[in-house]
Amino acid sequence: MSKEEYMTELKTKLEGFDEELVQEITADYEERFKCGLEGGKSEEEVARELGSVDELVKELNSFKEDKEDSCKDRKSEKSSFNEQKFKEDASEAYDEVMGVLGKVFKSVKTGLNEVMKSVEGAFSKRDSDSTSYEEYNATNEMDYGMPVSRNYTATHDVSDLNIIVNGSSADVDLLMCDTEKIAFNVDYGAHRDEMLYPFYINDTDSRVEFRIIKREGNSAFFARCSSTSIKVTVSVPRSFSGRIRISTASGDIKVQDLNNDATELYIDSLSGDLEVYNCNLSLLKTSETSGDLHLGGGLVKKIDISTVSGDVSTDVPANEYSIKTTSGDVDINNTAPVEFERSYCVRTTSGDAHIKVCGDANVDYSSISGDLSLRLDKTKIYHKIHVDTVSGDREINVLNKPAGDGGKEKCINTKTVSGDIFINLI
Amino acid sequence: MNSQFKKGALELCVLSQLKTMDRYGYQLTDAVSKQMQIAPGTLYLILKRLKEDGMLETYLVESDEGPARKYYHLTAKGKEKEEELEAEWFEFVKAVDLLLGKEN
């Protein structure tokens, strides 16, 4: 069968299936013919390899049976309308809808109950706990005569604690200090901000939650007059260990000098920039939309970064790097030698990556159009350099490879559709 | 092969192919149909289902050699599903192996 005959049969016999599906299948088969012909096969050979169209239709139908598929079924039913079957289907559908509705109602009801319970719980707790109630109130009171900075000092122990900071549009600085308790300090740049953005504390045994909530109502009008300039400083004692979660919408975040390597740091931000300096952590996990990210110094066991358009630059040594960006560029500079083996996993759509590593490393990079430049220095083991891009260029340099490595498997694996590859092994 | 069984396995194959990178349709069907006896077109039905269930997302990338290519991307939900299916798969294979006496 020639290509034309095959494709015509395919299109005819797939009539009635979902249009988008048919389009995808025909585009795929076109490409198969193209690749086959380029590889020296005849049209007949490719057609034979593709198998009979009837077989495909049979297979498609057999996969459809379990779940009625929209287009085809509706079409075929229209052509041979069967009242009895229609009634059966309708009553089945009715039962199904009622079943789902019942479930929805039930879950809404339990959800509401839970919300009510927690609200009641919060109220009763506030009433019984007079100190936190006062604190709560104090931050709520708007008084122009008061100083513009507000403080809160947490009361309890600092090991295995969760700190949650929700800064909204405020900048957040978190640093290690010679204090004994966790302290929050809010510096309002203007009186207006203090009025509009009160902060709340929820302080329990296992967690301290700090939250700035924009005040709703008439006063919110002022928020449109100018941008805010609020700065939250969180001081953490040296003995602290636990988990820290910081989130902001537009505020920048800066974290410094955390030194307990069991501590986990989670950061979420929309457009705020993030800086992390000299921190020893077990985990750093960030999720950003457009903010840039800079990591410098310290030591982190596992770094997990995801950003849409923010750039990432780091020189922090880590056992495991996982970076995912859409258009952000990635710059990793790990030229300071370390004892342990490291792994880098970088995924971008159009972001470029520059990776410089001294010592043993595994690198896994994939991108659609991002370029990669990779430099490995004094690397004995690189058993898994895997590079995969569609149109990006890449340049790989392996320098100063020490003689007599331990016989580990080595492999540089790169794949590209239209990019250039340059590999330099010295 | 039993179609339900095959369908489940194919879902896992497709999801796992997307775990490390986004691929477009032909890349996917080529990889799978090389290893398995299946009409490549069938996979598009599976891809469609997975997309409808929120396991996959698609985006178009212009191509020099013809129409724009539709790339498939694994969502967080899809990733979770993949891990779940993979674990189930290995457990299943282990059980079958045991029953067939291939493992002691």
Interface residues (C-beta under 8 A of the other chain):
Chain A: L10 D18 E20 L21 E24 I25 A27 D28 Y29 E30 E31 R32 L50 G51 E55 L56 E59 L60 S62 F63 K64 E65 D66 K67 R347 T349 D364 S366 I368 D388 V390 S418
Chain B: S3 Q4 K7 T20 M21 D22 G25 Y26 T29 D30 I38 A39 P40 G41 T42 Y44 L45 I46 L47 K48 R49 V61 D64 G66 P67 K70 Y71
